[in-house]
Amino acid sequence: MEPNSVELVQNNLNVVWTLVAAILVFLMQAGFALVETGFTRAKNAANIMMKNLMDFAVGSLAFYVLGAALMFGASKAAGWLGWGGLGMPSLGAGEGVWDWTFLFFQTMFAATAATIVSGAVAERIEFKSYLIYSALVSAVVYPISGHWMWGSLAGETSQGWLEALGFHDFAGSTVVHSVGGWIALAGAMMLGPRIGKYRHDGKANPIPGHSLVLGTLGVLLLWIGWFGFNPGSYTAGIGSIGRVAMTTNLAACAGTIAALVTAWIIMKKPDLTMALNGSLAGLVAITAPCDQVTCNAAIVIGLVAGVLVVLSVFAMDRVHIDDPVGAVSVHCVNGVWGTLAVGLFAAPEALGYGNTMVGLFYGGGFKYLGVQALGAGATCVWAFGAGLAIFFALKKLGILRVSEKTELKGLDVTEHGQDAYASFQFFSNM
């Protein structure tokens, strides 16, 4: 083929692969919905499904109208803000097929950041408040910090201030997961625990989910979706996507095993929910460094993530922060860990072909660690602060949390006039 023909084929391959990867990321919405539904009570199942449906619908529109312009528009104020015009950022102003493909791919990431919070505020937030939150996060909160770290994906003129310092987050441990995790922490704190979660002596009462089958299926769907999340972030159909898929999978497996063993030691039983959260913790942690670490390092990153998620779940209960699905422990704690892991394990010269396990003295690991910590810290201040402001405002408006009567009865009937399992109950009573 002529050189221009080869280039055209490669460009088309890049478009097709990126669209397929975006669809895999969209599949994660189903995963999040099933995990949250399975880990919570049956009386709130329809409400949770509705939240996960609507945060995607509302968030996608909000990101298209305003968020993409803030995230990928030309940098202003020394890279602290982007602006590319309402309705469609400058990156998609033309008719190039790549611009639309890129925007579609990034919309899936914005929707993921928004839906992370749902699990932490489950079973007690008013539906209308959740819609308001979803719009604000997708339109403003996620795009502004996203610009700091990923703005240059739309071109050099859109480079954010953290990128300019050398910050690296390949697929979103901080950009997506920590942002969602910090806002989840703010939401759980402002809402307070569910009725009956903590006893007068301070100990936690277990409130088991109604379907570990749904929860397990949800985690497996998320695991599949992550193969679009991480390898897809190359936005190119090249050989490196296979290596990133491998580091992603190894970290997830290691996280699963580490969480299982840690929980088994502490709880004296091999707990399924902890193992499932270990899978997600490993996936979140490897998301930032997946392109910069060896397979051996990916296993170590996953092992640490699996331990961290279990310890964090117990720590949250100790300070009476009620997070029904462990969203903060999975996405916030391990989003930070994965971001720091870039500085600890990055081995650019090895890139998966050597046996380097720790990149501190190999490939300039220490030079990354400081800026990685800065990025994680700046994201904490921004996302957690914005989350507190949003939920505080909703609380002051009197629309943040449902009434005690509503919470006890369940949000399905009271908020939506529906019962997720009405048909099953009808047939079981015949």
N, C-alpha and C positions, 0 to 999 in steps of 0.2 A: 504493500500500500504506500501511497505518497505520504510524506511527513504530515501534511495537513490533514490527511485522512486518518492517520494514526492519532493525531491530536483530537480530532473530532470524536473518534471512538472512545478515547480515554475520558473526554469531557462528558459524553453521554453515560459512560459507566459510572462516573462520579455522581451524576445526577440520580441515576437509578438506585445506586447503593445508598445514597443519603436519604432518598425517599423511603426506601425499605427500612432503613434504620429508624427514621422518624415514626413509621408505623409501629415498629417494635416498641419504641418509647411510649407511644399512645397506648399500647397494650398494658403498660404499667398502671394506667388509670384503673383498669379492671382489677389488677393485682392489689392496689391500694384499697379499693372498695371491698374486696373480699377479705383482706386481712383485718381491716377495721370492723367489718360486720361480724366476722367469726370471733374476734377477740372481745366483743361486747355482747350485750344482752339482746335477746330476740325482740323485745318490745321496742327497740330503737333501730331495727334493721332497715326499714324503709327510709327513715330519716337519714341514715348514714349513706345509703345508696343515692338518695336525692342530693346530698351534699357533694358526693364525689362526681355525680353527673353535672351539677351546676357549677362547681368551681372550675371545671374544664370549659364549659360553655361561656360562662361570664369571663373567666380569665383569658380565654383565647381572643375574645372581642376586645377586652381591655388592653391586651398586649398589642393587638393590631392597630388600634386607634391611637394609643399614646405610648405604651411601654416600649415598643421596638424603636421608636424615635429617640427615647431617652437612653436606651441601651446601645444602639448602633449608629446614632447620628454623629455628626462631626463633634469632636471634643471641645468643650468650653471649660472655662475656669480651671486651666491647667490639668485637664483630664478628670475632673471630679464630676462632670456632667456631659451627657451627649445630647445633641438635638438634630433631628433630621426632618422635622415637619410632621404634622398630624396626619393620621390616616394611612400613611405609608412612608417609611423612612427613605432617606436618599439612596440606600443600598438597593431598593426595589423600585426606584422611580422609572426605570426603563422596562423594556419588555424581555430582558434576558432571562432565559429559563433558570439559570443558576440563582438569580436574586430571589425568585419566588420559592425555589427549593430550599434555600438557606433560611428564609423567613419561616417557612412551614416547619423545618427542623427545629428552629429556635423557639417557636411557639409551643412545641411539645415540652421543651425544657421549662419554660415559664409556667406551664400548667402543672408540671411535676412539683415545682417549688411551692405552689399554692396548696396543693392537695396534701402535702406532708402534714400540715397543721391540723387537718381534720381529726386525726386519731387522738391527738392530745386534748382536744376540746370536746370529745365525743360524749354524748348522753346528757348534756346539760346546756348547750349553747342554743340560743334562739336562731331559727333558720334565717330570718331576715338579716340578723347580724352577720351570719356566716357569708351571705351574699355580698354584703358591703365589704367585709374583710377581703374576700376573694378578688373583688374589683380593684381595691386599693393596692393589694400586694402585687398583682399582675401588671397594673398600670404604672406604679410608682416605686414601691419598695424594692422588689426584685430587679427591675431594670437599672436603677441608679447604681446599686452596688455591682450589678453585672457589668455595667460600663467600665467600672474601675479595673476589672479583671479580664474581660473578654471583648471590650469595645473594638480592638483592632482586627477582630475576625471579619469586620466589614470594610477594613482598609486602614492604612497607616494614619490617616487623618482622624480616625476614631479611637486612637489608642488612649486607654485609661491610665491614671496615675500609678496604680499598682503594677500594671503591665510594664510601664516604663522603668520600674525598679527591678524587673526581672521575676516578678511573681508568676508561679506556674500552677495552674489547676486545669489539667487536660480536659476533664469531662464534668467537673462540677462538685467535688467534695465540699467546697466552700460556696462557690457561686450558686449552686442549687440547694444542696442538702443542709449545709450549715445555716443558710438564710432561712429555709423552712424550719429547721430545728430550733433556732433562736426565737423565731416568732411563735413556734409551738410552745416553747417554755414560757414566753410572755403570756400567751393565752391561757395556759393551764394555771398560772399564778393568779391572773386577774379573775378567772372564773371561780377558783377555789375547788376543793375536792367534791366528788359526788356524795350525795347523802348516804351515810352509813359506811363510807370508805375507811374512816379512822375511828378507833375506839377512844374512850375517855382516857385510857392509860397511854395513848399515843401510838399504839400498835395498829398495823394495817389489817383490815378485814379483806380477805380475798373476794373479788367480785369476778367470778370466772366468766369467760365468754361462752356463748351458746353453741358454737360450732368450730371445733378445732379442724374439722375437715375443710370448711371454707377458708379458714386461716391458712392452712397448709397449701391449699390450691393457690391462694393469693400470693404467697411467698414464691412459689414455683413460677407463677406468671411474671412476677417482678424479676426473678432471676433470668428468665428468658428475655424480658424487656431490656435488661442491662446489657445484653449483647448488641443492642442498638444504641444504647446510651454511651457506652465506652468505645467500642470499635467504630461506631458511627461518627464519633467526634473528629475522626480524621477527615470526614466529608470527602473521602476519596476511596475508590476501589483499588487499593494497593495491598501489597503483601503484609504490611505491618498490622492490618486489622486482625489477622490471625493471631499474632503474638499478643496483642492487647486482649483479645478474647481469652487467651490462655491465662494471662496474669489475672484477669477478672475472675475466671472460674476457680483458679487455685486459691485466691484470697477468700472467696465465698465458702469454699469447702473447708478451709482452715478455720474460718470464723465459726462455722457450724459446729465443728468438733470442739473447738476451744470453749464455746459457750456451753455446750452439752456437759463437758467435763467440769467446768467451773460451777455450773448450777448443781451438778450431781454431788460435788463435794459439799456445797453449802446447804442444799436442800435435802440431801440424802436420797434423791430420786432423779432419774433422767427426765427432766422436764421438757416437753415438746415445745411449749411457747418460747422458752429461753433458747432452745436450739434454732428455732425459726428466726428469732431476732438476731441470733449469731450469724446466720446466713446473710441477712440484710446488712448487719454491721460490717461484715467483711466486704460486701459489695460497695457500701458507701465509702469505706476507708481506701479501697483501691482505686476509686474513681479519679482522684487527682493525680496519683503517680503512675497509673497503669501503663503509660507510654515510656516511662523513664526508669523502670526498675526491672530487674531480672525476675525470672519465675521463682527462684529461691527467696528473694526479698518479698515477693507477693505473698508467699506462704507465711512469712514472719509477720507481715502487716496484718494479714487476716487473723492469725493467732492472737495478736495483741487486741485486735478489734473485738474478738469473741469474748475475751476476758473483760474488757472495758464495758461492754454492753450489759453484762450480768451485774457487775459491780455498780454500774450507774443506775440500773433499775431499782436495786435495793437502796441506793443513796437517795433517789427521788422519794421513795416511800418514807425514808427516815426523816426527811424535812417536809413531809406532807404535801408534796406536789403530785397530784393525781394525774397520771398520764396513762389512760386505759390500754394503749397499744405499745407503749415504749417508744414513741416517736422521738422524744428528746434524746433518749439514750442511743438510739440507732443513728439518727440523722445529725443531731447537733454534736454530741460527744465524738462520734466517729468521723463526722465531717471535719472537725478540727484535727483529729488524729491523722486522718489521711492527708490533710494539707501539710502538716508537719512532717509526715513520712516522706514527702518529696525531698526535703532537706536532709533527712537522715539516710535515705536509701537510693537517691538518684545516682545512676551510673551511666551517664550519656555515652561513654565510650563502649560500654558493654551492651546496652540496649537488648538484653535478653540472650545474648550469645555467650557471655562469660558466666562465671560462677560467683561473681561478687554478691555478697549478701548485705553488706552495709557500705554505703557510698560516702561515709563521712570524709574519708581521706582519698576517695577515688572519684574523679570527675567533678571535684569542687563542691562536695555536698554541703560543707559549712557555709559557703557563700549563699546557698539557697535558704538555709534554715532561718536566718534573721528576717528576710523579707517574707518568707512563708508565715512566720509568727505574726509579723505586722499585718499581713492580709487577713489572717484569722481573727486578730484582735479588732481590726477596723470593721470587719463584717459583724462581729459581735456587737460592737457599740451601735452600729447603724441598724441592723435587723432587730436586735432585742429592744433597742430604744424606740424604733418605729412601731414594733409590735405592741409594746406597752402603751404608747400613745393611742394607737387605734383601739385597742380593747378598753383602755380607760375611758376614751370618749364614748364608746358604745355603752359602757357601764353607767356613765353619767346620764346618758339619754334614757336609761332604764330598759334597754332592749338587749342586754348582753346575755343574761341567763334566764332560763325558763323558771316558772314558779315551782315551789316544792311539790304542789299537787301534780303539776304536769310531769315533773321528773319522775315521781313515784309511779304514775300511771304509764309512762312511756311516751316518747315523742312521736311515735308512729300515729297513734290515734289522735293525740291532742294537737299536734302541729300539722298533720296532713290528712287526718280523717281516714287513714288507711291502716291495714294490718298486713305486714309483709308475709305472714304465714296464715292468712285467713282461709285460703283454699285448703291448705293442709289440715287445718283444724276442722273445717267443715266436713271433709271426707273421713277424718278420723273419728268423728262423732256419729257417723251414719250407722 
